[in-house]
Amino acid sequence: MRAVIHQPQYFPYPGLFYKLSLADIFVVMDDVQYDKRFTNRNRIIATNGWIWITVPINKDNKFLPNALVEINNDLEWKDMHWKKIYHSYANAKYFKLYKDYFQNLYKKEWNMLFDLDFETVKKTIEWLDINIEIVKSSELKINGTSTQRLINICKSVGADTYVSGIGGKKYMDPKLFEKNNIKLDYEHYICPQYPQHLSKSFVPDLSIIDMLVNLGPDCMRLITETNSIPCN
């Protein structure tokens, strides 16, 4: 049993989905502190380069667990996101496959950031045909911090292998995994190059939205072929 444990993100970059393709279970960390880097925003291509699409949050919530972070709906973010996506990608090769979903997504009322992130990541997993179980960390009622928390989650879901991004080397204790008989695998994600609508030179690691509308059903094949080197 191979596990990925990750913060919720807003239409994450393709590297996360590659990591999920290597695992059997995905534990979404809804009960840890909100991280402002990508939990409420991501990057897409526009006419003059890449831009952020950012979901505004209530500033008083920025130190709360992910599940408790409220969206600031006093700001007109939904219509803005739909217009930015539409103006950027309406003429992209596969935009028509996803248009209705995006349009309907931004017509719905969203009050909690986690609910929006959880919906969009589940839908993207479905589009990419990734076969993986998804669990919220709050359902596991896990204690511990840092590496010990990851190990406790792995044990709770019956995982004997933890699949980490290469950045995990900066903060995890590999000896603690070894001590607990859990194998630690690092995925070395390489961003594949592909034709990007509106971009004169390739921009790596954008939101998965960019790859979807440009490649459509070929997304996962290109990701897998580019990253054929197995985990260590």
Secondary structure, DSSP 8 states (H G I E B T S, - for coil): -EEEEE---SS--HHHHHHHHT-SEEEE-TTSB--TTTSSEEEEEETTEEEEEE--B-GGGTTSBGGG-BB-TTS-HHHHHHHHHHHHHTTSTTHHHHHHHHHHHTTS---BHHHHHHHHHHHHHHHTT---EEEEGGGGT----HHHHHHHHHHHHT-SEEEEEGGGGGT--HHHHHHTT-EEEEE---------TT-SS---S--HHHHHHHHGGGHHHHHHHHT-S---
